Amino acid sequence: MKPAMMEYYAPTGLDEAATLLAEAAADGGKVIAGGQSLIPMMNFRLVRPPVLIDLGGVAELTSMEVTGSHLSLGAMVTTATVASSSLVRRDWPLLAHAATWVGHDQIRNRGTVGGSVVHADPSAEMPAAMLLADARLEVRSATGSRTVDAADFFWGYMSTALEEDEILVRLSLEIPPPGTRWGFREFAQRHGDFAEAGAACLLPPGGRPRVVAFGAADRPFRAAETESALAADPAADAETLRRAVSRDAEQAGVADRAKIRLLAAMVLRAAAMARD
Ligand SMILES: Cc1cc2nc3c(=O)[nH]c(=O)nc-3n(C[C@H](O)[C@H](O)[C@H](O)COP(=O)(O)OP(=O)(O)OC[C@H]3O[C@@H](n4cnc5c(N)ncnc54)[C@H](O)[C@@H]3O)c2cc1C
């Protein structure tokens, strides 16, 4: 299958892109980033945007920098860049590691961190990492800008707080304190497949542990009970953590016992990786 006919625009600035989207959004017009999710959906005619606005030429969306205590990523930074960047590997090694789990080289070379976050697949690594990082998402329309916390961004299966005329511009992540330990594990049938369950864990020295689970519910979620168990006892045993994960998963609406067991195994491994 090939996509239905559409008009194609290639703006070179953010203002121009936002204006084009303001005109096209009401009729289903969309921006396209790496196209690694949108093009397959268009090929299968799951979506038929009459207008495509290509963000590939918008330079404002490709920068990556450390400003003060934050790592700032333009939405069009590719997953391959996130995985290989010395900046990200130094300041947010968990994010760089998580990016290596996204699909294959070809997908990572074109797919973008912003595209993955907006696409909001519940099994995707980048949304989970953004939730773990408490990232702040800067979004922009023709009428203004606003900032959304990652905790408020993911609404459900491929559903987010982004309005249809808004563009995700930038993601800002506070850099964890020195000495922060981290772990990341996921299970997929084959390398490069979407995760069937995964977990990311951050253990800041003297701070509250943070744990995010993904691939199990309709969106990634913070595992608050598991975080409390690790806060109460950083060396919490496997059975204690399994019970905590089970409660977290049930609160997130996961009913499948096999899925919960798999998720618990991933959380235990991520926590062990962080503690080792
Ligand atoms: C074979 C295969 C395997 C894959 N495996 C994985 C995997 O294991 N893990 C994983 O996480 N992903 C996986 N993916 C998906 C891949 O990571 C996609 O690249 C990603 O989900 C979307 O990023 P993109 O830049 O390609 O976005 P696009 O496909 O261009 O866009 C996706 C959606 O986001 C919107 N969008 C994009 N950028 C913006 C923006 N800045 N502002 C507003 N809206 C925007 C688009 O309008 C569209 O609705 C896989 C894809 C394929 C084809």
PDBQT file of the ligand as one rigid body, heavy atoms in Angstrom, charges set to zero:
ROOT
HETATM    1  C1  LIG A 301      10.274  -1.741  12.307  1.00  0.00    +0.000 C 
HETATM    2  C2  LIG A 301      10.108  -0.701  13.377  1.00  0.00    +0.000 A 
HETATM    3  C3  LIG A 301      10.520  -0.997  14.667  1.00  0.00    +0.000 A 
HETATM    4  C4  LIG A 301      10.382  -0.039  15.677  1.00  0.00    +0.000 A 
HETATM    5  N1  LIG A 301      10.771  -0.373  16.938  1.00  0.00    +0.000 NA
HETATM    6  C5  LIG A 301      10.635   0.536  17.925  1.00  0.00    +0.000 A 
HETATM    7  C6  LIG A 301      11.027   0.230  19.267  1.00  0.00    +0.000 A 
HETATM    8  O1  LIG A 301      11.517  -0.858  19.575  1.00  0.00    +0.000 OA
HETATM    9  N2  LIG A 301      10.852   1.188  20.202  1.00  0.00    +0.000 N 
HETATM   10  C7  LIG A 301      10.319   2.426  19.909  1.00  0.00    +0.000 A 
HETATM   11  O2  LIG A 301      10.183   3.249  20.798  1.00  0.00    +0.000 OA
HETATM   12  N3  LIG A 301       9.953   2.739  18.659  1.00  0.00    +0.000 NA
HETATM   13  C8  LIG A 301      10.091   1.835  17.662  1.00  0.00    +0.000 A 
HETATM   14  N4  LIG A 301       9.699   2.166  16.395  1.00  0.00    +0.000 N 
HETATM   15  C9  LIG A 301       9.094   3.494  16.165  1.00  0.00    +0.000 C 
HETATM   16  C10 LIG A 301      10.175   4.540  15.953  1.00  0.00    +0.000 C 
HETATM   17  O3  LIG A 301      10.869   4.776  17.157  1.00  0.00    +0.000 OA
HETATM   18  C11 LIG A 301       9.583   5.862  15.465  1.00  0.00    +0.000 C 
HETATM   19  O4  LIG A 301      10.622   6.555  14.895  1.00  0.00    +0.000 OA
HETATM   20  C12 LIG A 301       8.972   6.782  16.484  1.00  0.00    +0.000 C 
HETATM   21  O5  LIG A 301       7.960   6.144  17.208  1.00  0.00    +0.000 OA
HETATM   22  C13 LIG A 301       8.347   8.007  15.813  1.00  0.00    +0.000 C 
HETATM   23  O6  LIG A 301       9.350   8.928  15.548  1.00  0.00    +0.000 OA
HETATM   24  P1  LIG A 301       9.422   9.635  14.146  1.00  0.00    +0.000 P 
HETATM   25  O7  LIG A 301      10.405  10.740  14.275  1.00  0.00    +0.000 OA
HETATM   26  O8  LIG A 301       9.671   8.633  13.087  1.00  0.00    +0.000 OA
HETATM   27  O9  LIG A 301       7.959  10.278  14.037  1.00  0.00    +0.000 OA
HETATM   28  P2  LIG A 301       6.922  10.272  12.832  1.00  0.00    +0.000 P 
HETATM   29  O10 LIG A 301       6.652   8.880  12.398  1.00  0.00    +0.000 OA
HETATM   30  O11 LIG A 301       7.339  11.241  11.795  1.00  0.00    +0.000 OA
HETATM   31  O12 LIG A 301       5.648  10.886  13.591  1.00  0.00    +0.000 OA
HETATM   32  C14 LIG A 301       4.948  10.123  14.553  1.00  0.00    +0.000 C 
HETATM   33  C15 LIG A 301       3.773  10.972  15.068  1.00  0.00    +0.000 C 
HETATM   34  O13 LIG A 301       4.257  12.047  15.860  1.00  0.00    +0.000 OA
HETATM   35  C16 LIG A 301       3.874  13.313  15.305  1.00  0.00    +0.000 C 
HETATM   36  N5  LIG A 301       5.038  14.184  15.503  1.00  0.00    +0.000 N 
HETATM   37  C17 LIG A 301       6.323  13.885  15.210  1.00  0.00    +0.000 A 
HETATM   38  N6  LIG A 301       7.132  14.869  15.626  1.00  0.00    +0.000 NA
HETATM   39  C18 LIG A 301       6.344  15.820  16.170  1.00  0.00    +0.000 A 
HETATM   40  C19 LIG A 301       6.601  17.084  16.786  1.00  0.00    +0.000 A 
HETATM   41  N7  LIG A 301       7.840  17.562  16.951  1.00  0.00    +0.000 N 
HETATM   42  N8  LIG A 301       5.543  17.799  17.238  1.00  0.00    +0.000 NA
HETATM   43  C20 LIG A 301       4.274  17.326  17.091  1.00  0.00    +0.000 A 
HETATM   44  N9  LIG A 301       3.978  16.135  16.537  1.00  0.00    +0.000 NA
HETATM   45  C21 LIG A 301       5.002  15.390  16.085  1.00  0.00    +0.000 A 
HETATM   46  C22 LIG A 301       3.514  13.040  13.860  1.00  0.00    +0.000 C 
HETATM   47  O14 LIG A 301       2.557  13.964  13.382  1.00  0.00    +0.000 OA
HETATM   48  C23 LIG A 301       2.943  11.629  13.962  1.00  0.00    +0.000 C 
HETATM   49  O15 LIG A 301       1.612  11.684  14.393  1.00  0.00    +0.000 OA
HETATM   50  C24 LIG A 301       9.832   1.239  15.375  1.00  0.00    +0.000 A 
HETATM   51  C25 LIG A 301       9.440   1.544  14.068  1.00  0.00    +0.000 A 
HETATM   52  C26 LIG A 301       9.568   0.590  13.073  1.00  0.00    +0.000 A 
HETATM   53  C27 LIG A 301       9.140   0.939  11.674  1.00  0.00    +0.000 C 
ENDROOT
TORSDOF 0
